[in-house]
C-alpha cells in the first residue's frame, strides 16, 4: 500500500521513497519541485476572492477531496496487481481530526464504490491558517453577486451541464445558481464561450486542482480520474457554505447535478466492465451515500439531478432554449480522451453517446472529432474496444430484453419500484439512441 502524505508546509513532509509520496497542498509556502509533488496551489486564493468567510469544516472537506484527486492522478492503475484496483493510504491534515477519524470508514466505503480502489485514511491536526476573505473592490463585487442566490449548479463545460445551465438561466426557473466549475488546460475558453450564451445573472466559482508530479517522477499520470467527481462535489458544498454566509446564514442546501440518466446509471456494456470500470460519478447510490456522509459531517445539502430519467438526446431535444443549445453543442466537451489531444476522439463511449444524442435531437452542427468517420475504427485494434462493447450490448439486449437485469449490474439502486422502472426505461431508450446513430453511421 502506497502512503501519500499531504501538507501545506513542506517542512512537515517526509522525503520521497518507494512507498512514501509527499504532496504539498496549497500555496502558503514556496514549492520545491525536486522534493515534492503538488496540488491545489491556487485553490485557497480562489476561495479568498469570494469575499466571504468559509468555515473550517468546508476547508477540511476540500482538503480531503484535493488529496484524493492528487493520489487518484499520481497512482497508475497499470501498477496494481490486477492492473486496476490500487491500494492507497492518505495522511491528511484537517482542523477537526476527531470528526474525520470517526467518519473515515464511511469515507472509505464511498470512495471504494466510486473508484474501485482500496483507500485508507489517517487524519492529523492541521496548523494551516484558514483563508481570510480578500478586502478589495473586486472581492466585494463577487460577494454581492452571491446575494439572492439559492443554489449551486455544477458546470463542467460538457453538454449535459450546458443544458442544465441554459434550462435554469434562459427560462423561468426557481433556481438562482452559483455555477461551480473545474478548469483543465483548454477547458476555460470553451466554458466561457458557453457561459456567454446564458441570459440571466449568475455568479461563478471556477477552480483547478492541477496535480503535478515532482520532477524526479515526471511522466504519465492516471487518466481514469474516477475520484475527480468527489472533488467537484466537495467544491459545490463549499459553494453552498459561501452562499449561506453571503446571505446571512440562510438554509440554502440545493446542489444541482445535471447529468442524463443513462450516463448517471452507466450500466456495464460487457461483463468485464461490471463494477468501477464504468464510471459512477452521479450514480444515485453514490450521491445518496455522499449526502449521508456530509450530513454526519455537519453539512446539510441535497443533490438534485433534474435529468435522472432523461436520455442525453432527450435533454437536447427538450432544452428550453434551442437557439442557445445549438450554439453550445460545438463548444462543449464530452470525450474521455480530450486531455490527451485537445480534440474529441469521436469513438469512446462518452463520444458515442454524445454523437447519438445530437443525431437523436436532429442538430446539424456538432463539435469537430479526430475520427469523424467511425466505421474504420472497427479495424483498429487499439481503438475499437468501446465501439465493440456498445455493439455487444445492443445485440445482447435486443435478444434478451433483460433491461432490468442490466440495470441491477450498475450497482445498488433505490428501493422504490417506480423509480427502478423509470431508470430501466431510461437506459433502454439511451441504448436505443446509440443503436440508431450507429445504424446511420453504417457501423
C-alpha positions as a Markdown table, in Angstrom:
| # | Residue | x | y | z |
|---|---|---|---|---|
| 1 | Unk | 0.0 | 0.0 | 0.0 |
| 2 | Unk | 1.4 | 3.4 | -1.1 |
| 3 | Unk | 1.5 | 6.1 | 1.6 |
| 4 | Unk | 0.6 | 9.6 | 0.4 |
| 5 | Unk | 1.5 | 12.4 | 2.8 |
| 6 | Unk | -0.2 | 15.8 | 2.4 |
| 7 | Unk | 0.7 | 19.1 | 4.0 |
| 8 | Unk | 0.7 | 22.8 | 3.1 |
| 9 | Unk | 4.1 | 23.3 | 4.9 |
| 10 | Unk | 6.9 | 21.4 | 3.0 |
| 11 | Unk | 9.0 | 21.2 | 6.2 |
| 12 | Unk | 6.3 | 18.8 | 7.6 |
| 13 | Unk | 6.5 | 16.4 | 4.7 |
| 14 | Unk | 8.7 | 13.3 | 4.7 |
| 15 | Unk | 11.2 | 12.5 | 2.0 |
| 16 | Unk | 10.1 | 10.5 | -1.0 |
| 17 | Unk | 10.6 | 6.8 | -1.0 |
| 18 | Unk | 9.2 | 3.8 | -2.9 |
| 19 | Unk | 6.2 | 3.5 | -0.6 |
| 20 | Unk | 6.0 | 7.2 | 0.6 |
| 21 | Unk | 4.9 | 10.0 | -1.7 |
| 22 | Unk | 4.9 | 13.6 | -0.3 |
| 23 | Unk | 2.5 | 16.1 | -1.8 |
| 24 | Unk | 2.4 | 19.8 | -1.0 |
| 25 | Unk | -1.1 | 21.3 | -0.9 |
| 26 | Unk | -1.9 | 25.0 | -1.5 |
| 27 | Unk | 0.3 | 28.0 | -2.0 |
| 28 | Unk | 1.1 | 29.0 | 1.6 |
| 29 | Unk | 4.8 | 28.2 | 1.2 |
| 30 | Unk | 7.4 | 28.1 | -1.5 |
| 31 | Unk | 7.5 | 24.9 | -3.6 |
| 32 | Unk | 10.5 | 22.7 | -4.4 |
| 33 | Unk | 9.6 | 20.6 | -7.4 |
| 34 | Unk | 12.6 | 18.3 | -6.8 |
| 35 | Unk | 11.3 | 17.1 | -3.4 |
| 36 | Unk | 7.5 | 17.0 | -3.5 |
| 37 | Unk | 4.6 | 16.7 | -5.8 |
| 38 | Unk | 1.9 | 19.4 | -5.6 |
| 39 | Unk | -1.8 | 20.0 | -5.9 |
| 40 | Unk | -4.4 | 22.8 | -5.4 |
| 41 | Unk | -1.8 | 25.6 | -5.5 |
| 42 | Unk | -4.4 | 28.2 | -6.5 |
| 43 | Unk | -7.4 | 27.0 | -4.7 |
| 44 | Unk | -7.2 | 29.0 | -1.4 |
| 45 | Unk | -6.8 | 32.2 | -3.4 |
| 46 | Unk | -10.0 | 31.4 | -5.3 |
| 47 | Unk | -11.8 | 30.9 | -2.0 |
| 48 | Unk | -10.4 | 34.2 | -0.6 |
| 49 | Unk | -11.7 | 36.0 | -3.7 |
| 50 | Unk | -15.3 | 35.0 | -2.9 |
| 51 | Unk | -15.2 | 37.8 | -0.4 |
| 52 | Unk | -17.0 | 35.8 | 2.3 |
| 53 | Unk | -15.6 | 33.7 | 5.2 |
| 54 | Unk | -15.5 | 30.0 | 4.7 |
| 55 | Unk | -16.0 | 27.6 | 7.6 |
| 56 | Unk | -13.2 | 25.3 | 8.7 |
| 57 | Unk | -15.3 | 22.2 | 8.1 |
| 58 | Unk | -15.6 | 23.2 | 4.4 |
| 59 | Unk | -11.9 | 23.8 | 4.1 |
| 60 | Unk | -11.3 | 20.3 | 5.6 |
| 61 | Unk | -13.7 | 18.8 | 3.1 |
| 62 | Unk | -11.9 | 20.3 | 0.0 |
| 63 | Unk | -8.5 | 19.5 | 1.5 |
| 64 | Unk | -9.6 | 15.8 | 1.7 |
| 65 | Unk | -11.0 | 16.0 | -1.8 |
| 66 | Unk | -7.8 | 17.6 | -3.1 |
| 67 | Unk | -5.8 | 14.8 | -1.6 |
| 68 | Unk | -8.0 | 12.2 | -3.1 |
| 69 | Unk | -7.8 | 13.8 | -6.5 |
| 70 | Unk | -4.0 | 14.0 | -6.3 |
| 71 | Unk | -3.5 | 10.4 | -5.2 |
| 72 | Unk | -6.0 | 9.3 | -7.8 |
| 73 | Unk | -4.0 | 11.1 | -10.5 |
| 74 | Unk | -0.5 | 10.1 | -9.3 |
| 75 | Unk | -1.1 | 6.4 | -8.7 |
| 76 | Unk | -1.1 | 4.5 | -12.1 |
| 77 | Unk | -3.7 | 1.7 | -12.3 |
| 78 | Unk | -1.3 | -0.3 | -14.5 |
| 79 | Unk | 0.9 | -0.8 | -11.5 |
| 80 | Unk | -1.9 | -2.5 | -9.5 |
| 81 | Unk | -1.8 | -6.3 | -9.1 |
| 82 | Unk | -4.9 | -6.6 | -11.3 |
| 83 | Unk | -4.0 | -3.5 | -13.4 |
| 84 | Unk | -6.9 | -1.6 | -12.0 |
| 85 | Unk | -7.6 | -1.6 | -8.2 |
| 86 | Unk | -5.0 | 0.4 | -6.3 |
| 87 | Unk | -4.2 | 0.5 | -2.6 |
| 88 | Unk | -3.6 | 3.9 | -1.2 |
| 89 | Unk | -3.1 | 5.2 | 2.4 |
| 90 | Unk | -3.6 | 9.0 | 2.6 |
| 91 | Unk | -2.3 | 11.0 | 5.5 |
| 92 | Unk | -4.2 | 14.4 | 5.6 |
| 93 | Unk | -4.2 | 17.4 | 7.9 |
| 94 | Unk | -7.6 | 18.7 | 9.0 |
| 95 | Unk | -8.9 | 21.1 | 11.6 |
| 96 | Unk | -11.4 | 18.6 | 13.0 |
| 97 | Unk | -9.2 | 15.5 | 13.4 |
| 98 | Unk | -11.6 | 13.6 | 15.6 |
| 99 | Unk | -14.6 | 14.1 | 13.3 |
| 100 | Unk | -12.9 | 12.8 | 10.2 |
| 101 | Unk | -11.3 | 9.9 | 12.0 |
| 102 | Unk | -14.8 | 8.9 | 13.2 |
| 103 | Unk | -16.1 | 9.2 | 9.6 |
| 104 | Unk | -13.1 | 7.5 | 7.9 |
| 105 | Unk | -14.9 | 4.2 | 7.4 |
| 106 | Unk | -17.8 | 5.9 | 5.6 |
| 107 | Unk | -15.4 | 7.8 | 3.5 |
| 108 | Unk | -13.5 | 4.6 | 2.6 |
| 109 | Unk | -16.8 | 2.9 | 1.6 |
| 110 | Unk | -17.9 | 5.9 | -0.5 |
| 111 | Unk | -14.6 | 6.1 | -2.4 |
| 112 | Unk | -14.2 | 2.4 | -2.8 |
| 113 | Unk | -17.5 | 2.4 | -4.6 |
| 114 | Unk | -16.6 | 5.4 | -6.7 |
| 115 | Unk | -13.1 | 4.4 | -7.9 |
| 116 | Unk | -12.9 | 0.7 | -7.3 |
| 117 | Unk | -9.7 | 1.1 | -5.2 |
| 118 | Unk | -8.8 | 0.3 | -1.6 |
| 119 | Unk | -8.5 | 3.5 | 0.3 |
| 120 | Unk | -7.2 | 4.1 | 3.9 |
| 121 | Unk | -7.1 | 7.5 | 5.7 |
| 122 | Unk | -5.2 | 8.8 | 8.7 |
| 123 | Unk | -6.1 | 12.3 | 9.8 |
| 124 | Unk | -3.9 | 14.6 | 11.9 |
| 125 | Unk | -4.2 | 18.2 | 13.2 |
| 126 | Unk | -3.8 | 20.9 | 10.6 |
| 127 | Unk | -1.8 | 24.0 | 11.6 |
| 128 | Unk | -2.7 | 26.0 | 8.5 |
| 129 | Unk | -4.4 | 29.3 | 9.0 |
| 130 | Unk | -7.8 | 29.5 | 7.5 |
| 131 | Unk | -8.1 | 31.6 | 4.3 |
| 132 | Unk | -9.4 | 35.1 | 5.0 |
| 133 | Unk | -11.7 | 36.9 | 2.5 |
| 134 | Unk | -9.8 | 39.5 | 0.4 |
| 135 | Unk | -10.8 | 43.0 | 1.2 |
| 136 | Unk | -10.9 | 44.5 | -2.3 |
| 137 | Unk | -13.5 | 46.1 | -4.6 |
| 138 | Unk | -13.5 | 43.1 | -6.8 |
| 139 | Unk | -14.0 | 40.7 | -3.9 |
| 140 | Unk | -16.8 | 42.9 | -2.6 |
| 141 | Unk | -18.4 | 42.7 | -6.1 |
| 142 | Unk | -18.2 | 38.9 | -6.1 |
| 143 | Unk | -19.6 | 38.8 | -2.6 |
| 144 | Unk | -22.5 | 41.0 | -3.6 |
| 145 | Unk | -23.1 | 38.7 | -6.7 |
| 146 | Unk | -23.8 | 35.8 | -4.2 |
| 147 | Unk | -26.6 | 37.6 | -2.5 |
| 148 | Unk | -30.0 | 36.4 | -3.5 |
| 149 | Unk | -28.8 | 33.2 | -5.0 |
| 150 | Unk | -30.4 | 30.0 | -3.7 |
| 151 | Unk | -28.5 | 27.0 | -5.2 |
| 152 | Unk | -25.3 | 25.7 | -6.6 |
| 153 | Unk | -25.1 | 24.2 | -10.1 |
| 154 | Unk | -22.2 | 22.1 | -11.4 |
| 155 | Unk | -20.9 | 23.4 | -14.7 |
| 156 | Unk | -18.2 | 21.2 | -16.3 |
| 157 | Unk | -18.3 | 22.5 | -19.9 |
| 158 | Unk | -19.9 | 19.3 | -21.0 |
| 159 | Unk | -23.1 | 19.0 | -23.0 |
| 160 | Unk | -25.3 | 18.0 | -20.1 |
| 161 | Unk | -24.1 | 20.8 | -17.9 |
| 162 | Unk | -24.7 | 23.2 | -20.8 |
| 163 | Unk | -28.3 | 22.1 | -21.0 |
| 164 | Unk | -28.7 | 22.4 | -17.2 |
| 165 | Unk | -27.4 | 25.9 | -17.1 |
| 166 | Unk | -29.4 | 27.0 | -20.1 |
| 167 | Unk | -32.6 | 25.5 | -18.8 |
| 168 | Unk | -32.1 | 27.3 | -15.5 |
| 169 | Unk | -30.8 | 30.7 | -16.7 |
| 170 | Unk | -32.5 | 31.1 | -20.1 |
| 171 | Unk | -36.0 | 30.1 | -18.9 |
| 172 | Unk | -38.2 | 30.6 | -15.9 |
| 173 | Unk | -36.7 | 28.6 | -13.0 |
| 174 | Unk | -37.0 | 28.6 | -9.2 |
| 175 | Unk | -33.2 | 28.3 | -9.1 |
| 176 | Unk | -30.8 | 31.2 | -9.0 |
| 177 | Unk | -27.4 | 29.4 | -9.1 |
| 178 | Unk | -23.8 | 29.8 | -8.3 |
| 179 | Unk | -22.1 | 27.9 | -11.1 |
| 180 | Unk | -19.2 | 25.8 | -9.9 |
| 181 | Unk | -16.7 | 24.7 | -12.5 |
| 182 | Unk | -13.4 | 22.9 | -12.6 |
| 183 | Unk | -11.0 | 24.0 | -15.4 |
| 184 | Unk | -8.4 | 21.9 | -17.1 |
| 185 | Unk | -6.0 | 23.1 | -19.7 |
| 186 | Unk | -8.0 | 24.1 | -22.8 |
| 187 | Unk | -11.3 | 24.0 | -21.0 |
| 188 | Unk | -11.6 | 27.5 | -19.7 |
| 189 | Unk | -12.1 | 29.2 | -23.0 |
| 190 | Unk | -14.9 | 26.7 | -24.0 |
| 191 | Unk | -16.6 | 27.1 | -20.7 |
| 192 | Unk | -16.5 | 30.9 | -21.0 |
| 193 | Unk | -18.0 | 30.7 | -24.5 |
| 194 | Unk | -20.9 | 28.6 | -23.3 |
| 195 | Unk | -21.4 | 30.9 | -20.3 |
| 196 | Unk | -21.7 | 33.8 | -22.8 |
| 197 | Unk | -24.9 | 32.2 | -24.0 |
| 198 | Unk | -26.6 | 32.4 | -20.6 |
| 199 | Unk | -29.2 | 35.2 | -20.3 |
| 200 | Unk | -29.8 | 35.6 | -16.6 |
| 201 | Unk | -27.4 | 36.8 | -13.9 |
| 202 | Unk | -25.4 | 34.2 | -12.1 |
| 203 | Unk | -22.2 | 34.0 | -10.0 |
| 204 | Unk | -19.4 | 31.6 | -10.6 |
| 205 | Unk | -16.6 | 29.8 | -8.7 |
| 206 | Unk | -14.1 | 28.4 | -11.1 |
| 207 | Unk | -11.2 | 26.4 | -9.7 |
| 208 | Unk | -8.4 | 24.0 | -10.6 |
| 209 | Unk | -6.5 | 21.2 | -8.8 |
| 210 | Unk | -3.7 | 20.6 | -11.3 |
| 211 | Unk | -2.0 | 17.7 | -9.5 |
| 212 | Unk | 1.6 | 17.8 | -10.7 |
| 213 | Unk | 4.3 | 15.2 | -10.1 |
| 214 | Unk | 7.7 | 16.1 | -8.6 |
| 215 | Unk | 10.5 | 16.5 | -11.1 |
| 216 | Unk | 12.1 | 13.1 | -10.5 |
| 217 | Unk | 8.8 | 11.3 | -11.1 |
| 218 | Unk | 7.7 | 13.3 | -14.2 |
| 219 | Unk | 5.8 | 11.2 | -16.6 |
| 220 | Unk | 2.3 | 9.8 | -17.1 |
| 221 | Unk | -0.5 | 10.3 | -14.6 |
| 222 | Unk | -3.6 | 8.2 | -14.4 |
| 223 | Unk | -6.3 | 9.2 | -16.9 |
| 224 | Unk | -9.3 | 7.3 | -15.5 |
| 225 | Unk | -9.8 | 10.0 | -12.9 |
| 226 | Unk | -12.6 | 8.2 | -11.1 |
| 227 | Unk | -12.1 | 10.3 | -8.0 |
| 228 | Unk | -12.4 | 13.8 | -9.5 |
| 229 | Unk | -16.2 | 13.9 | -9.1 |
| 230 | Unk | -15.7 | 13.8 | -5.3 |
| 231 | Unk | -13.6 | 16.9 | -5.6 |
| 232 | Unk | -16.2 | 18.6 | -7.8 |
| 233 | Unk | -19.0 | 17.9 | -5.4 |
| 234 | Unk | -16.8 | 19.0 | -2.4 |
| 235 | Unk | -16.3 | 22.3 | -4.1 |
| 236 | Unk | -20.1 | 22.5 | -4.6 |
| 237 | Unk | -20.5 | 22.1 | -0.9 |
| 238 | Unk | -18.0 | 24.9 | -0.3 |
| 239 | Unk | -20.1 | 27.0 | -2.7 |
| 240 | Unk | -23.2 | 26.3 | -0.6 |
| 241 | Unk | -21.3 | 27.5 | 2.5 |
| 242 | Unk | -20.3 | 30.7 | 0.7 |
| 243 | Unk | -23.9 | 31.3 | -0.3 |
| 244 | Unk | -25.2 | 30.8 | 3.3 |
| 245 | Unk | -22.6 | 33.1 | 4.7 |
| 246 | Unk | -23.3 | 35.8 | 2.0 |
| 247 | Unk | -27.0 | 35.5 | 2.7 |
| 248 | Unk | -26.9 | 35.9 | 6.5 |
| 249 | Unk | -26.8 | 32.2 | 7.4 |
| 250 | Unk | -29.8 | 31.1 | 5.2 |
| 251 | Unk | -30.7 | 27.5 | 4.8 |
| 252 | Unk | -29.6 | 27.1 | 1.2 |
| 253 | Unk | -28.9 | 23.5 | 0.5 |
| 254 | Unk | -29.6 | 22.5 | -3.2 |
| 255 | Unk | -26.7 | 21.3 | -5.4 |
| 256 | Unk | -27.9 | 20.7 | -9.0 |
| 257 | Unk | -26.1 | 17.9 | -10.8 |
| 258 | Unk | -27.2 | 18.0 | -14.5 |
| 259 | Unk | -26.5 | 14.5 | -15.9 |
| 260 | Unk | -28.5 | 12.4 | -18.3 |
| 261 | Unk | -30.0 | 9.3 | -16.7 |
| 262 | Unk | -28.2 | 6.8 | -18.9 |
| 263 | Unk | -24.7 | 8.0 | -18.0 |
| 264 | Unk | -25.8 | 8.6 | -14.4 |
| 265 | Unk | -26.6 | 4.9 | -14.1 |
| 266 | Unk | -23.9 | 3.9 | -16.7 |
| 267 | Unk | -24.8 | 0.2 | -16.9 |
| 268 | Unk | -21.8 | -2.0 | -17.9 |
| 269 | Unk | -21.7 | -2.8 | -21.6 |
| 270 | Unk | -19.9 | -6.1 | -21.1 |
| 271 | Unk | -19.1 | -8.4 | -18.2 |
| 272 | Unk | -15.5 | -7.0 | -17.8 |
| 273 | Unk | -16.9 | -3.5 | -17.4 |
| 274 | Unk | -19.0 | -4.5 | -14.4 |
| 275 | Unk | -18.0 | -2.5 | -11.3 |
| 276 | Unk | -15.9 | 0.6 | -11.2 |
| 277 | Unk | -14.7 | 0.1 | -14.8 |
| 278 | Unk | -17.9 | 2.0 | -15.6 |
| 279 | Unk | -17.9 | 5.5 | -14.0 |
| 280 | Unk | -20.2 | 6.2 | -11.1 |
| 281 | Unk | -19.8 | 10.0 | -10.9 |
| 282 | Unk | -23.5 | 10.7 | -10.5 |
| 283 | Unk | -24.9 | 7.3 | -9.7 |
| 284 | Unk | -27.9 | 7.7 | -7.3 |
| 285 | Unk | -26.3 | 5.3 | -4.8 |
| 286 | Unk | -23.1 | 7.3 | -4.7 |
| 287 | Unk | -24.9 | 10.6 | -4.3 |
| 288 | Unk | -27.1 | 9.2 | -1.5 |
| 289 | Unk | -24.0 | 7.8 | 0.3 |
| 290 | Unk | -22.3 | 11.2 | -0.1 |
| 291 | Unk | -25.3 | 13.0 | 1.3 |
| 292 | Unk | -25.2 | 10.7 | 4.3 |
| 293 | Unk | -21.5 | 11.3 | 4.9 |
| 294 | Unk | -21.9 | 15.1 | 4.5 |
| 295 | Unk | -24.9 | 15.1 | 6.9 |
| 296 | Unk | -22.7 | 13.2 | 9.5 |
| 297 | Unk | -20.0 | 15.8 | 9.0 |
| 298 | Unk | -22.5 | 18.6 | 9.7 |
| 299 | Unk | -23.3 | 19.7 | 6.1 |
| 300 | Unk | -26.9 | 19.6 | 5.2 |
| 301 | Unk | -27.1 | 19.6 | 1.5 |
| 302 | Unk | -29.2 | 17.7 | -1.1 |
| 303 | Unk | -28.1 | 16.7 | -4.6 |
| 304 | Unk | -30.8 | 17.2 | -7.3 |
| 305 | Unk | -30.5 | 15.7 | -10.8 |
| 306 | Unk | -33.4 | 17.1 | -12.9 |
| 307 | Unk | -32.5 | 14.8 | -15.8 |
| 308 | Unk | -32.3 | 11.5 | -13.9 |
| 309 | Unk | -35.0 | 10.0 | -16.1 |
| 310 | Unk | -33.9 | 11.6 | -19.4 |
| 311 | Unk | -31.5 | 10.4 | -22.1 |
| 312 | Unk | -28.9 | 12.7 | -23.4 |
| 313 | Unk | -30.8 | 13.0 | -26.7 |
| 314 | Unk | -34.0 | 13.9 | -24.8 |
| 315 | Unk | -32.1 | 16.6 | -22.9 |
| 316 | Unk | -31.0 | 18.2 | -26.1 |
| 317 | Unk | -34.4 | 17.9 | -27.8 |
| 318 | Unk | -36.3 | 19.3 | -24.8 |
| 319 | Unk | -33.8 | 22.1 | -23.9 |
| 320 | Unk | -35.8 | 25.2 | -23.2 |
| 321 | Unk | -33.6 | 27.5 | -25.4 |
| 322 | Unk | -33.0 | 25.6 | -28.7 |
| 323 | Unk | -31.0 | 28.5 | -30.2 |
| 324 | Unk | -28.6 | 28.6 | -27.3 |
| 325 | Unk | -28.1 | 24.9 | -27.1 |
| 326 | Unk | -27.4 | 24.7 | -30.8 |
| 327 | Unk | -24.6 | 27.2 | -30.3 |
| 328 | Unk | -23.4 | 25.4 | -27.2 |
| 329 | Unk | -23.1 | 21.9 | -28.8 |
| 330 | Unk | -19.9 | 22.7 | -30.8 |
| 331 | Unk | -18.4 | 24.4 | -27.8 |
| 332 | Unk | -19.0 | 21.6 | -25.3 |
| 333 | Unk | -16.7 | 18.6 | -24.4 |
| 334 | Unk | -17.8 | 15.1 | -23.6 |
| 335 | Unk | -14.8 | 13.0 | -24.7 |
| 336 | Unk | -12.9 | 10.8 | -22.2 |
| 337 | Unk | -9.7 | 11.3 | -24.2 |
| 338 | Unk | -10.0 | 15.1 | -24.5 |
| 339 | Unk | -7.0 | 15.9 | -22.4 |
| 340 | Unk | -4.6 | 13.8 | -24.4 |
| 341 | Unk | -5.1 | 15.7 | -27.7 |
| 342 | Unk | -7.4 | 18.7 | -27.0 |
| 343 | Unk | -9.8 | 17.3 | -29.6 |
| 344 | Unk | -12.6 | 14.8 | -29.0 |
| 345 | Unk | -11.8 | 11.4 | -30.3 |
| 346 | Unk | -15.3 | 10.5 | -31.7 |
| 347 | Unk | -15.2 | 6.8 | -30.7 |
| 348 | Unk | -15.1 | 6.5 | -26.9 |
| 349 | Unk | -18.3 | 5.7 | -25.1 |
| 350 | Unk | -18.9 | 9.3 | -24.0 |
| 351 | Unk | -18.4 | 10.5 | -27.6 |
| 352 | Unk | -20.7 | 7.8 | -29.0 |
| 353 | Unk | -23.4 | 8.7 | -26.5 |
| 354 | Unk | -22.9 | 12.4 | -27.3 |
| 355 | Unk | -23.0 | 11.9 | -31.1 |
| 356 | Unk | -26.1 | 9.7 | -30.7 |
| 357 | Unk | -27.8 | 12.5 | -28.7 |
| 358 | Unk | -27.0 | 15.1 | -31.4 |
| 359 | Unk | -28.3 | 12.7 | -34.0 |
| 360 | Unk | -31.5 | 12.0 | -32.0 |
| 361 | Unk | -32.3 | 15.7 | -31.5 |
| 362 | Unk | -31.6 | 16.4 | -35.2 |
| 363 | Unk | -29.0 | 19.1 | -34.7 |
| 364 | Unk | -26.8 | 19.6 | -37.7 |
| 365 | Unk | -23.7 | 21.1 | -36.2 |
| 366 | Unk | -21.6 | 19.2 | -33.7 |
| 367 | Unk | -18.0 | 19.6 | -32.4 |
| 368 | Unk | -15.1 | 18.5 | -34.5 |
| 369 | Unk | -13.9 | 15.0 | -33.9 |
| 370 | Unk | -10.5 | 13.4 | -34.5 |
| 371 | Unk | -12.3 | 10.5 | -36.0 |
| 372 | Unk | -15.5 | 11.8 | -37.6 |
| 373 | Unk | -15.9 | 8.6 | -39.6 |
| 374 | Unk | -16.1 | 5.8 | -37.1 |
| 375 | Unk | -16.5 | 2.9 | -39.5 |
| 376 | Unk | -12.7 | 2.4 | -40.0 |
| 377 | Unk | -12.2 | 2.3 | -36.2 |
| 378 | Unk | -13.6 | -1.2 | -36.1 |
| 379 | Unk | -10.5 | -2.4 | -37.9 |
| 380 | Unk | -8.1 | -0.6 | -35.4 |
| 381 | Unk | -7.2 | -2.9 | -32.5 |
| 382 | Unk | -6.2 | -0.1 | -30.1 |
| 383 | Unk | -9.3 | 2.0 | -30.7 |
| 384 | Unk | -12.2 | -0.4 | -31.4 |
| 385 | Unk | -12.9 | -1.7 | -27.8 |
| 386 | Unk | -15.6 | 0.9 | -26.9 |
| 387 | Unk | -17.5 | 0.5 | -30.2 |
| 388 | Unk | -17.4 | -3.2 | -30.0 |
| 389 | Unk | -18.6 | -3.1 | -26.4 |
| 390 | Unk | -21.5 | -0.9 | -27.3 |
| 391 | Unk | -22.4 | -3.2 | -30.3 |
| 392 | Unk | -22.2 | -6.3 | -28.0 |
| 393 | Unk | -24.6 | -4.7 | -25.5 |
| 394 | Unk | -27.0 | -3.8 | -28.3 |
| 395 | Unk | -27.0 | -7.3 | -29.7 |
| 396 | Unk | -27.3 | -8.9 | -26.3 |
| 397 | Unk | -30.2 | -6.7 | -25.1 |
| 398 | Unk | -32.1 | -6.8 | -28.4 |
| 399 | Unk | -32.1 | -10.6 | -27.9 |
| 400 | Unk | -32.8 | -10.9 | -24.2 |
| 401 | Unk | -34.8 | -7.6 | -23.5 |
| 402 | Unk | -33.5 | -8.0 | -19.9 |
| 403 | Unk | -33.0 | -4.3 | -19.2 |
| 404 | Unk | -34.0 | -4.9 | -15.5 |
| 405 | Unk | -31.0 | -7.3 | -15.1 |
| 406 | Unk | -28.8 | -4.9 | -16.9 |
| 407 | Unk | -29.9 | -2.1 | -14.6 |
| 408 | Unk | -29.0 | -4.2 | -11.5 |
| 409 | Unk | -25.5 | -4.7 | -12.8 |
| 410 | Unk | -24.8 | -1.0 | -12.3 |
| 411 | Unk | -24.7 | -1.2 | -8.5 |
| 412 | Unk | -27.1 | -0.6 | -5.6 |
| 413 | Unk | -30.3 | 1.1 | -6.7 |
| 414 | Unk | -33.2 | 3.0 | -5.0 |
| 415 | Unk | -35.7 | 0.6 | -3.4 |
| 416 | Unk | -38.7 | 2.4 | -4.8 |
| 417 | Unk | -40.1 | 0.1 | -7.6 |
| 418 | Unk | -41.5 | 3.1 | -9.6 |
| 419 | Unk | -38.1 | 4.8 | -9.6 |
| 420 | Unk | -36.5 | 1.5 | -10.7 |
| 421 | Unk | -38.9 | 1.1 | -13.6 |
| 422 | Unk | -38.2 | 4.7 | -14.7 |
| 423 | Unk | -34.4 | 4.0 | -14.6 |
| 424 | Unk | -34.9 | 0.8 | -16.6 |
| 425 | Unk | -36.8 | 2.7 | -19.3 |
| 426 | Unk | -34.2 | 5.4 | -19.4 |
| 427 | Unk | -31.3 | 3.1 | -20.0 |
| 428 | Unk | -33.3 | 1.2 | -22.7 |
| 429 | Unk | -34.0 | 4.5 | -24.5 |
| 430 | Unk | -30.4 | 5.6 | -24.1 |
| 431 | Unk | -29.0 | 2.5 | -25.7 |
| 432 | Unk | -31.6 | 2.8 | -28.5 |
| 433 | Unk | -30.3 | 6.3 | -29.3 |
| 434 | Unk | -26.8 | 4.9 | -29.7 |
| 435 | Unk | -28.1 | 2.0 | -31.9 |
| 436 | Unk | -29.9 | 4.5 | -34.1 |
| 437 | Unk | -26.7 | 6.5 | -34.5 |
| 438 | Unk | -24.5 | 3.5 | -35.3 |
| 439 | Unk | -27.0 | 2.4 | -38.0 |
| 440 | Unk | -27.0 | 5.9 | -39.5 |
| 441 | Unk | -23.2 | 5.8 | -39.5 |
| 442 | Unk | -23.3 | 2.3 | -41.1 |
| 443 | Unk | -21.1 | 0.7 | -38.5 |
